[in-house]
Amino acid sequence: IGVYAKPDGIHVRITAKARAREQAQEMVDDMESGVRRILGNHIWGVDEEAMEVVIGNLLQGKNLTLGTMESCTGGLLANTITDVPGSSTYFKGGIVAYSNEIKVAHGVDAGLIEQYGAVSPQVAAAMASAARQRLGVDVGVGITGVVGPDTLEGKPVGTIHIAIEAPSHPSAFLANLPFPRLQAKRLATNAALFHLRRLLLEMP
């Protein structure tokens, strides 16, 4: 069994050697069962499955719609979600609110930005709420942060706030991703998808 850190999560690879392929497959299956008992719901996919596909299946299974408002990721979350064929059945739209003026124009309270800064859990939550209301969806996701190369509002590069608003399930997360700009944007997008999956699993 091998463990590898990848951009989309931790990959666990199981291999076996035997005289016959069938015997090796049985050995792999036995090991996989043991790994699943240990890791449980932390396992989100097998082989070539992608997180955005898993998210789409969960949304469809629960008959929920999704919308986003992004700042530092520049629409990468919406782009990733719409890589899945048929995603229009559950993804209704995304707002790229890169400036504070656009955030306010799309429903974020200017007072929150003035009081806490654009890079804050409060503004991330307001973005998620605004996405949900403005796009008329069940679940809204907001992302705001600093991907560099310079600090912003005195906050270090890699500070990312992610918020998700769903019926009776609001949540907010802080991600510290001090990586080069493009890598930080991709990792922030992946983090949003991971947290969205976790919240969807908790919903009835």
C-alpha positions, 0 to 999 in steps of 0.5 A: 500500500502506498500513500501519495500527496496529490493536488486533489487529496491523498491517494492510497494505492493498493497493489498485490502480486500473485501467480494469478490475476484473480488471486491478486485481485482478491488480495487487493479487495481484502486490503481495500475493505480494511482501508475503507473500515479505517478511513470511512467517509474520508474516501471520496472516490476510486480510480479516475473519479473526480471530486467535481463528479462526486459533488454533482452526483450528491447534488442531483441525489439530494435535488439541490442547486448550487451557485458560487461567488468567488474572489481570489480563485477568479471563477476557477471553482465554477469552471471546475464544476462545469467540467462535468457534462450535464452540470447545468442541471444543478449548477445555476451560475457563478459570480466572479467578484474580484473587487470590493465594488463588485462584491457590494454590487452583488449583495455583500454588505459594504459595512462588513468589508469596512469592518473586517476586510474583504479577506475575512470569514464574515465576508466569505459567509456574506458572499455565500449568502449573496450567491444563494440569494442572487442566483436563487439556489439551494447552496451558495459557496463564497471564496475570498483570500490572498493568493499573492504575490503581495499581502492584502489588508495585512493578511499573509499570502495563502490566507483563504476563507471559504464559506458555504450556506445551505438550508440549516447548514451554514459553515465557514473554513480557513485554509492556509495555502502559502503556495505560488499563485496558480497552485494556491488557486487550484488548492483553494478550489479543491478545498472548497469542493472537499468542504462542500462534499462534507456538508452535503453528506451531512444534509438529509 
